[in-house]
Amino acid sequence: MAKVAMQKREKIMVLTGAVFVAIVVSQWAITERGPFKTYHQSIREVEAARSRLLDAMVVRDEALGRLQSSVALEGKLRSRGAFGLYSYVDRALQAENLKGGQGVRATLETQNTAVRSGAFEAVKLHLEGVSMDELLNLLLRIYSGENLIVLDRMDELRAADDGRGLVCDLVLMAPRG
């Protein structure tokens, strides 16, 4: 094979061209326009998939928690037997000395109308002249049992007109037993 003899000017031109080609190829390979573009895209897709997986795991955990809570509540409702909200609250009032004996400071009435009839029972409780401690003790007695009772609404809580205690109207609800 014959040896090609290049002049100095030709050598500089070939070397300059080779350096230029090397720079262009390296820029293409390193920047996001070349093979690394798909690499970076796949990294973003994996991060997005991980995020979706974490979101799905949170939703699954919440659903499992609700299911377990629902099963526990259903078991508790089945195990309690016959339950009457009216009589339960009435016994709590008598235990706290708010009904009967020395003047009636509490009245209790059923709220089971045709609209409300169904899976829930409701009672309206009117308290007059009770202290804040008596009210809190009554609510603690009602809620501390094993029964599922909900305060549906508090229509009124104010100081009594005569200045002795509070006036309070509550509506309590519970699943029928």
VEXMIDO-803789 format. One record per residue (C-alpha): x, y, z. Coordinates in steps of 0.25 Angstrom, whole numbers, plus 5000, padded with zeros to 4 digits. Example, Ala and Ser with C-alpha at 12.3 -4.5 7.8 and 13.67 -1.06 7.14 Angstrom:
BEGIN
504949825031/505549965029/
// end
This chain:
BEGIN
500050005000/500550134996/500850245007/500050365005/500850495007/500050615011/500550755012/500450825025/499250905021/498550775017/498850715030/498350835038/497050835030/496850685032/497150695047/496150815048/495050735041/495250615050/495250705063/493950775057/493250635054/493750585068/493050705075/491750695067/491650545070/491950565085/490950675086/489850585079/490150475088/490250555101/489050645100/487550605100/487450605085/488250475084/488150335090/488050405104/486750455100/486050325101/486850295114/486350425121/484950395116/484950255122/485450315135/484250415135/483350305132/483850215143/483650335153/482250355148/481950205149/482450205164/481650325167/480350255162/480750135169/480850205182/479550275180/478850145177/479450085190/478950195198/477550185192/477550035194/478050055209/476850155211/475850055205/476349945213/476350025226/474850065222/474549925220/475149875233/474449995240/473149955234/473249805237/473549845252/472349945253/471449835247/471949735257/471749835268/470349865264/470049715263/470649675276/469849785284/468549725282/467249805284/467549955286/466650075288/467250215288/466050275295/466250185307/467750185307/467750345307/466650345318/467450245327/468650345325/467850465329/467350395341/468750345345/469250495344/468050535352/467550625341/466150555340/465150515351/465250555366/465550695369/464950775357/465050735342/466150805336/466250705324/465150665314/465250555303/464450535291/464550445279/464850495266/464450375258/463550435247/463250365234/464350435227/465350385238/464850245239/465750145234/467150095239/467250205249/466550255262/466650395267/466250465280/466250615283/466750655296/466450785303/467250825315/466950955323/467751005335/468850905334/470350945337/471450925327/471950805336/470650745336/470450755321/471850695319/471650585329/470350545322/471050545308/472150465313/471150365319/470450355306/471650335298/472450245307/471550125305/471850025294/470750085285/470850165273/470250295276/470350425268/470050565271/469250605259/469150745262/469150845274/468050945271/468251035283/469351055294/469151185302/469151235316/467751215322/466851345323/466851335338/468351335338/468451195345/469151095336/469051075321/467851045311/468250935301/467450865290/468150735284/467750635274/468450495275/468350385265/468750235266/468550115257/467250035260/467549915269/
// end
